[in-house]
Amino acid sequence: MVLSSQQSTNRIRTSDRSVAWLDVINRPWVILLSITPLLILDAIGIGWVTDIPDILARRQLHGLLGFFDIPPQLALASTICILCAVLMTWHILQRDPWRVKPLAPIGIAIEGAAWAVPLLLLSSLFSAAILAAGTTAQGIAELPTMDRLLISVAAGLDEEMIFRMAGIALLHTIIVDVFGLKQGTGTMLAIAGTAVLFAWYHDPGLTAPPQLLFALLAGIYLGVLYVLRGFGIVVWTHVLYDVSVTILFA
């Protein structure tokens, strides 16, 4: 079927808008603005939540920074400091514009919420227990709502920074630059590798096969989302999923 010139023009315009939006949501300054509310909540949580189960990813970050003799105050806020430093440096090096349309950061959060829905549906295929796997077992379900919110934000930020931002980049560099494989192959293997590590991180004793399988699939899902849609959206997706399972379904 031959398209009319008007139909062709409409399709081109739609495609252009999609490309333009993808470009906007992957700009470091826009990403930083979009996750700023989460960083603020994370900062509040550092002083607020003192008697709850520890977050493994954060403890590992603190240990690494302590090894490099980073002051304890900065180590405690490691996620905030690292993300701000990385995104600001990236923004300056790319020489992106500082002016941002107000709806862009809001759009990232909304898209992140939309991508969290399939993850919730995926978890429901396993069992209701999987929805809160790793949270109820640690006693988080019994905590006040505000504490659970702060933990969900911290866990989402820390895990996405470690497994997606750093993990995929590191594995991709090793696979492509060291072993000489193609870019596409490197990306797929990096996603798969970080998904395996993500699953092991959530069940290091390999004692709960359903939880392990769900974490593996979730790791693949989040990895693909990170590659296709960017860091800001995958952070919001992860955080809103965690908020859902620790507050709505706990």
Secondary structure, DSSP 8 states (H G I E B T S, - for coil): ----HHHHHHHHHHHHHHHHHHHHHTSHHHHHHHHHHHHHHHHHHHHH--SS---HHHHHHHHHHHHTT--HHHHHTHHHHHHHHHHHHHHHHHT--S---THHHHHHHHHHHHHHHHHHHHHHTT-HHHHTTTTTTTTGGGS-HHHHHHHHHHHHHHHIIIIIIIIIHHHHHIIIIIT---HHHHHHHHHHHHHHHHHHHH-TT---HHHHHHHHHHHHHHHHHHHHH-HHHHHHHHHHHHHIIIII--
